[in-house]
Amino acid sequence: MIQSAANLLKKAKRPLALAGAGLSAESGIPTFRDTGGLWKNFSFQDLASPQGFRKNPQLVWEWYAMRRDTVAACRPNPAHHALATLEKHTPEFWLLTQNVDGLSQRVGAQRVIELHGSLWRFRCNHCGQEFEDLEVPMRLDNTCAHCGTKALRPGVVWFGESLDRHHVEMARELVSKCDLFFVLGTSAQVFPAAGFIPMARQAGAEVIEINPDATPMSDHATVVVRAPVGEALPAILKAAGIS
Ligand code: BV8
Protein backbone atom coordinates (compact mmCIF):
# COMPACT_ATOMS: atom_id res chain seq x y z
CA MET A 1 0.00 0.00 0.00
CA ILE A 2 2.90 2.35 0.70
CA GLN A 3 4.20 1.84 -2.86
CA SER A 4 0.71 2.27 -4.36
CA ALA A 5 0.33 5.53 -2.45
CA ALA A 6 3.82 6.64 -3.51
CA ASN A 7 3.01 5.93 -7.17
CA LEU A 8 -0.09 8.14 -6.91
CA LEU A 9 1.94 10.89 -5.20
CA LYS A 10 4.64 10.77 -7.91
CA LYS A 11 1.96 11.40 -10.59
CA ALA A 12 0.03 14.06 -8.62
CA LYS A 13 0.22 17.71 -9.76
CA ARG A 14 -2.16 19.17 -7.14
CA PRO A 15 -2.05 17.08 -3.92
CA LEU A 16 -4.15 18.17 -0.95
CA ALA A 17 -4.50 16.80 2.59
CA LEU A 18 -7.28 16.77 5.18
CA ALA A 19 -6.02 16.08 8.72
CA GLY A 20 -7.70 15.21 12.00
CA ALA A 21 -6.61 14.51 15.56
CA GLY A 22 -4.84 11.29 14.48
CA LEU A 23 -2.16 13.45 12.84
CA SER A 24 -1.12 14.64 16.31
CA ALA A 25 -1.74 11.37 18.19
CA GLU A 26 1.92 10.28 17.91
CA SER A 27 2.89 13.61 19.45
CA GLY A 28 1.02 12.52 22.58
CA ILE A 29 -2.05 14.75 22.05
CA PRO A 30 -5.27 12.86 22.84
CA THR A 31 -7.73 12.39 19.97
CA PHE A 32 -11.46 12.85 20.50
CA ARG A 33 -13.14 9.53 19.75
CA ASP A 34 -10.46 6.91 20.31
CA THR A 35 -10.29 4.99 23.56
CA GLY A 36 -9.07 7.49 26.15
CA GLY A 37 -10.08 10.27 23.75
CA LEU A 38 -11.25 13.68 24.90
CA TRP A 39 -14.90 12.95 24.19
CA LYS A 40 -14.62 9.81 26.29
CA ASN A 41 -13.88 11.91 29.40
CA PHE A 42 -15.66 15.13 28.55
CA SER A 43 -18.96 15.85 26.76
CA PHE A 44 -18.45 17.93 23.62
CA GLN A 45 -21.82 19.59 24.20
CA ASP A 46 -20.51 21.01 27.49
CA LEU A 47 -17.02 21.88 26.29
CA ALA A 48 -17.03 22.51 22.54
CA SER A 49 -20.32 24.34 22.01
CA PRO A 50 -21.51 27.95 22.50
CA GLN A 51 -24.23 26.66 24.85
CA GLY A 52 -21.63 24.92 27.01
CA PHE A 53 -19.53 28.09 27.12
CA ARG A 54 -22.53 30.23 28.08
CA LYS A 55 -23.48 27.72 30.79
CA ASN A 56 -20.02 27.47 32.34
CA PRO A 57 -17.40 29.76 30.72
CA GLN A 58 -14.87 29.07 33.47
CA LEU A 59 -15.00 25.28 32.91
CA VAL A 60 -14.63 25.66 29.14
CA TRP A 61 -11.83 28.22 29.49
CA GLU A 62 -9.94 25.91 31.87
CA TRP A 63 -10.44 22.94 29.50
CA TYR A 64 -8.87 24.91 26.65
CA ALA A 65 -6.09 26.09 28.97
CA MET A 66 -5.38 22.41 29.83
CA ARG A 67 -5.37 21.49 26.12
CA ARG A 68 -3.08 24.41 25.20
CA ASP A 69 -0.66 23.52 28.01
CA THR A 70 -0.71 19.84 26.89
CA VAL A 71 0.08 20.87 23.30
CA ALA A 72 2.84 23.23 24.43
CA ALA A 73 4.62 20.27 26.06
CA CYS A 74 4.29 18.09 22.93
CA ARG A 75 6.53 18.00 19.88
CA PRO A 76 5.54 17.68 16.23
CA ASN A 77 5.91 14.09 14.98
CA PRO A 78 7.35 12.73 11.68
CA ALA A 79 3.95 13.15 9.98
CA HIS A 80 3.99 16.92 10.63
CA HIS A 81 7.52 17.07 9.24
CA ALA A 82 6.53 14.99 6.18
CA LEU A 83 3.66 17.40 5.42
CA ALA A 84 6.02 20.39 5.70
CA THR A 85 8.44 18.61 3.33
CA LEU A 86 5.62 17.93 0.87
CA GLU A 87 4.61 21.63 1.01
CA LYS A 88 8.19 22.69 0.17
CA HIS A 89 8.45 20.12 -2.64
CA THR A 90 5.04 20.81 -4.25
CA PRO A 91 3.96 24.45 -4.65
CA GLU A 92 0.30 23.44 -5.19
CA PHE A 93 0.08 21.50 -1.91
CA TRP A 94 -2.20 22.72 0.90
CA LEU A 95 -3.16 21.21 4.26
CA LEU A 96 -6.78 21.44 5.45
CA THR A 97 -6.64 20.68 9.17
CA GLN A 98 -9.38 20.15 11.73
CA ASN A 99 -6.70 20.35 14.42
CA VAL A 100 -6.34 23.42 16.58
CA ASP A 101 -2.90 22.55 18.03
CA GLY A 102 -0.73 24.51 15.58
CA LEU A 103 1.84 21.67 15.38
CA SER A 104 2.02 21.79 11.57
CA GLN A 105 2.95 25.49 11.66
CA ARG A 106 5.56 24.73 14.36
CA VAL A 107 7.57 22.79 11.72
CA GLY A 108 7.25 25.58 9.15
CA ALA A 109 4.11 24.65 7.24
CA GLN A 110 2.51 27.83 5.84
CA ARG A 111 -0.17 26.72 3.40
CA VAL A 112 -2.47 25.50 6.18
CA ILE A 113 -6.20 26.20 6.55
CA GLU A 114 -7.28 25.73 10.19
CA LEU A 115 -10.90 24.79 9.53
CA HIS A 116 -11.77 24.63 13.23
CA GLY A 117 -9.65 27.54 14.43
CA SER A 118 -6.75 27.46 16.87
CA LEU A 119 -5.90 27.05 20.56
CA TRP A 120 -3.45 29.91 19.97
CA ARG A 121 -6.12 32.50 19.13
CA PHE A 122 -8.81 34.28 21.18
CA ARG A 123 -11.91 36.10 19.93
CA CYS A 124 -13.95 38.64 21.89
CA ASN A 125 -17.68 37.89 22.03
CA HIS A 126 -18.30 41.60 22.70
CA CYS A 127 -16.18 43.58 20.22
CA GLY A 128 -15.35 40.75 17.79
CA GLN A 129 -11.59 41.43 18.01
CA GLU A 130 -9.57 38.28 17.18
CA PHE A 131 -5.92 37.99 18.10
CA GLU A 132 -3.11 35.51 18.57
CA ASP A 133 -2.10 34.62 22.13
CA LEU A 134 0.86 32.30 22.77
CA GLU A 135 0.95 32.53 26.58
CA VAL A 136 1.71 29.23 28.38
CA PRO A 137 0.25 28.54 30.83
CA MET A 138 -2.80 30.12 29.24
CA ARG A 139 -4.11 32.98 31.37
CA LEU A 140 -7.40 32.29 33.14
CA ASP A 141 -8.60 35.90 32.88
CA ASN A 142 -10.89 36.38 29.86
CA THR A 143 -10.80 40.18 29.84
CA CYS A 144 -10.50 41.55 26.31
CA ALA A 145 -7.52 43.95 26.04
CA HIS A 146 -9.35 45.77 23.22
CA CYS A 147 -12.72 46.59 24.83
CA GLY A 148 -12.11 45.69 28.46
CA THR A 149 -15.08 43.33 28.80
CA LYS A 150 -14.73 39.82 30.24
CA ALA A 151 -15.96 38.31 26.95
CA LEU A 152 -12.96 36.50 25.47
CA ARG A 153 -13.47 32.97 24.13
CA PRO A 154 -11.09 30.46 22.54
CA GLY A 155 -10.60 31.17 18.80
CA VAL A 156 -12.01 27.79 17.78
CA VAL A 157 -15.14 26.72 15.86
CA TRP A 158 -17.58 24.95 18.19
CA PHE A 159 -20.33 22.52 17.24
CA GLY A 160 -23.29 24.46 15.88
CA GLU A 161 -21.03 27.36 14.83
CA SER A 162 -20.26 28.08 11.20
CA LEU A 163 -16.73 27.73 9.94
CA ASP A 164 -14.99 30.82 8.60
CA ARG A 165 -16.66 31.45 5.23
CA HIS A 166 -13.36 32.22 3.50
CA HIS A 167 -11.83 29.00 4.82
CA VAL A 168 -14.75 26.95 3.50
CA GLU A 169 -14.71 28.70 0.10
CA MET A 170 -10.96 28.23 -0.24
CA ALA A 171 -11.14 24.59 0.90
CA ARG A 172 -13.95 23.86 -1.59
CA GLU A 173 -11.92 25.48 -4.37
CA LEU A 174 -8.83 23.40 -3.50
CA VAL A 175 -10.85 20.16 -3.17
CA SER A 176 -12.53 20.71 -6.56
CA LYS A 177 -9.11 21.12 -8.24
CA CYS A 178 -6.98 18.53 -6.44
CA ASP A 179 -5.93 15.32 -8.18
CA LEU A 180 -4.77 13.55 -4.99
CA PHE A 181 -6.48 13.83 -1.57
CA PHE A 182 -4.75 12.51 1.56
CA VAL A 183 -7.12 11.81 4.48
CA LEU A 184 -4.90 11.68 7.55
CA GLY A 185 -6.02 10.56 11.01
CA THR A 186 -9.63 11.65 11.00
CA SER A 187 -12.70 9.65 11.99
CA ALA A 188 -14.48 11.56 9.18
CA GLN A 189 -17.57 12.20 11.34
CA VAL A 190 -17.51 16.01 11.60
CA PHE A 191 -18.97 18.14 8.83
CA PRO A 192 -18.46 20.06 6.64
CA ALA A 193 -14.81 18.81 6.81
CA ALA A 194 -15.71 15.14 6.28
CA GLY A 195 -17.80 16.16 3.27
CA PHE A 196 -14.61 17.20 1.43
CA ILE A 197 -13.72 13.50 1.03
CA PRO A 198 -16.57 12.48 -1.31
CA MET A 199 -16.27 15.94 -2.91
CA ALA A 200 -12.64 15.20 -3.85
CA ARG A 201 -13.60 11.80 -5.26
CA GLN A 202 -16.39 13.36 -7.32
CA ALA A 203 -13.87 15.92 -8.61
CA GLY A 204 -11.87 12.97 -9.96
CA ALA A 205 -9.13 12.90 -7.31
CA GLU A 206 -7.48 9.74 -6.04
CA VAL A 207 -8.03 9.44 -2.26
CA ILE A 208 -5.45 7.94 0.12
CA GLU A 209 -6.73 7.25 3.66
CA ILE A 210 -4.03 6.78 6.33
CA ASN A 211 -5.60 5.57 9.56
CA PRO A 212 -5.13 2.42 11.65
CA ASP A 213 -8.94 2.11 11.77
CA ALA A 214 -11.66 2.16 9.12
CA THR A 215 -13.93 5.23 8.95
CA PRO A 216 -17.38 5.93 7.44
CA MET A 217 -15.52 7.46 4.48
CA SER A 218 -13.07 4.58 3.87
CA ASP A 219 -15.10 3.41 0.87
CA HIS A 220 -14.17 6.64 -0.94
CA ALA A 221 -10.47 5.79 -0.70
CA THR A 222 -8.60 4.40 -3.71
CA VAL A 223 -5.70 3.42 -1.44
CA VAL A 224 -6.09 2.63 2.27
CA VAL A 225 -3.01 2.52 4.51
CA ARG A 226 -3.96 0.94 7.83
CA ALA A 227 -1.02 2.31 9.81
CA PRO A 228 -0.08 5.21 12.07
CA VAL A 229 0.41 8.33 9.94
CA GLY A 230 3.74 9.14 11.65
CA GLU A 231 5.16 5.95 10.12
CA ALA A 232 3.21 5.72 6.84
CA LEU A 233 3.48 9.28 5.50
CA PRO A 234 7.30 9.56 5.75
CA ALA A 235 7.54 6.11 4.11
CA ILE A 236 5.27 7.21 1.24
CA LEU A 237 7.32 10.36 0.63
CA LYS A 238 10.55 8.32 0.71
CA ALA A 239 9.14 5.77 -1.76
CA ALA A 240 8.07 8.69 -3.98
CA GLY A 241 11.60 10.11 -3.86
CA ILE A 242 10.47 13.26 -2.00
CA SER A 243 12.77 14.42 0.79
C1 BV8 B 1 -21.15 23.87 10.93
C2 BV8 B 1 -13.62 22.45 18.14
C3 BV8 B 1 -22.99 25.13 10.10
C4 BV8 B 1 -12.21 22.84 18.31
C5 BV8 B 1 -14.64 20.84 16.69
C6 BV8 B 1 -23.62 18.62 7.93
C7 BV8 B 1 -23.14 19.84 7.45
C8 BV8 B 1 -22.75 20.83 8.34
C9 BV8 B 1 -22.83 20.61 9.72
C10 BV8 B 1 -23.29 19.41 10.18
C11 BV8 B 1 -23.69 18.42 9.29
N1 BV8 B 1 -24.11 17.36 10.03
C12 BV8 B 1 -23.96 17.65 11.34
C13 BV8 B 1 -23.49 18.90 11.48
C14 BV8 B 1 -23.24 19.55 12.75
C15 BV8 B 1 -21.80 19.34 13.22
C16 BV8 B 1 -21.29 17.94 13.03
O1 BV8 B 1 -20.55 17.67 12.08
N2 BV8 B 1 -21.64 17.07 13.93
C17 BV8 B 1 -21.14 15.70 13.87
C18 BV8 B 1 -20.71 15.26 15.26
C19 BV8 B 1 -22.25 14.85 13.29
N3 BV8 B 1 -20.93 20.27 12.53
C20 BV8 B 1 -20.80 21.50 13.03
O2 BV8 B 1 -21.45 21.92 13.98
C21 BV8 B 1 -19.82 22.42 12.33
N4 BV8 B 1 -20.49 23.67 12.07
O3 BV8 B 1 -21.18 23.09 10.04
O4 BV8 B 1 -21.80 25.10 10.87
C22 BV8 B 1 -24.08 24.78 11.07
C23 BV8 B 1 -24.48 25.75 11.96
C24 BV8 B 1 -25.53 25.45 12.83
C25 BV8 B 1 -26.15 24.18 12.82
C26 BV8 B 1 -25.67 23.19 11.92
C27 BV8 B 1 -24.63 23.50 11.04
C28 BV8 B 1 -18.63 22.73 13.24
C29 BV8 B 1 -17.73 21.55 13.33
C30 BV8 B 1 -16.48 21.92 14.17
C31 BV8 B 1 -16.72 21.45 15.56
N5 BV8 B 1 -15.53 21.72 16.39
N6 BV8 B 1 -13.67 21.14 17.52
C32 BV8 B 1 -11.58 21.92 19.31
O5 BV8 B 1 -11.85 22.12 20.51
O6 BV8 B 1 -10.80 21.06 18.89
S1 BV8 B 1 -14.76 19.30 16.01
C33 BV8 B 1 -13.63 18.22 16.68
O7 BV8 B 1 -13.80 16.99 15.95
C34 BV8 B 1 -12.18 18.60 16.46
O8 BV8 B 1 -11.97 19.77 15.73
C35 BV8 B 1 -11.67 17.38 15.67
O9 BV8 B 1 -10.59 17.69 14.88
C36 BV8 B 1 -12.87 17.06 14.90
C37 BV8 B 1 -12.94 15.79 14.11
O10 BV8 B 1 -12.44 14.75 14.90
P1 BV8 B 1 -11.11 14.02 14.37
O11 BV8 B 1 -10.08 15.06 14.14
O12 BV8 B 1 -11.46 13.16 13.23
O13 BV8 B 1 -10.68 13.21 15.65
P2 BV8 B 1 -11.28 11.81 16.15
O14 BV8 B 1 -10.77 11.59 17.52
O15 BV8 B 1 -12.76 11.78 15.89
O16 BV8 B 1 -10.64 10.74 15.16
C38 BV8 B 1 -9.23 10.51 15.21
C39 BV8 B 1 -8.94 9.52 14.11
O17 BV8 B 1 -7.53 9.34 14.06
C40 BV8 B 1 -9.54 8.14 14.35
O18 BV8 B 1 -10.12 7.67 13.14
C41 BV8 B 1 -8.33 7.26 14.72
O19 BV8 B 1 -8.47 5.94 14.24
C42 BV8 B 1 -7.23 7.97 13.97
N7 BV8 B 1 -5.90 7.80 14.53
C43 BV8 B 1 -5.53 7.65 15.83
N8 BV8 B 1 -4.17 7.57 15.91
C44 BV8 B 1 -3.70 7.70 14.63
C45 BV8 B 1 -4.79 7.86 13.76
N9 BV8 B 1 -4.65 8.00 12.43
C46 BV8 B 1 -3.39 8.00 11.95
N10 BV8 B 1 -2.28 7.87 12.71
C47 BV8 B 1 -2.40 7.72 14.06
N11 BV8 B 1 -1.29 7.58 14.81
Boltz pocket constraint, residues with backbone or C-beta under 6 A from the ligand:
constraints:
  - pocket:
      binder: B
      contacts: [[A, 19], [A, 20], [A, 21], [A, 22], [A, 23], [A, 25], [A, 26], [A, 31], [A, 32], [A, 33], [A, 34], [A, 37], [A, 47], [A, 48], [A, 98], [A, 99], [A, 100], [A, 116], [A, 156], [A, 157], [A, 158], [A, 159], [A, 160], [A, 161], [A, 162], [A, 163], [A, 184], [A, 185], [A, 186], [A, 187], [A, 188], [A, 189], [A, 190], [A, 191], [A, 192], [A, 210], [A, 211], [A, 212], [A, 213], [A, 214], [A, 215], [A, 227], [A, 228], [A, 229], [A, 230]]
      max_distance: 6.0
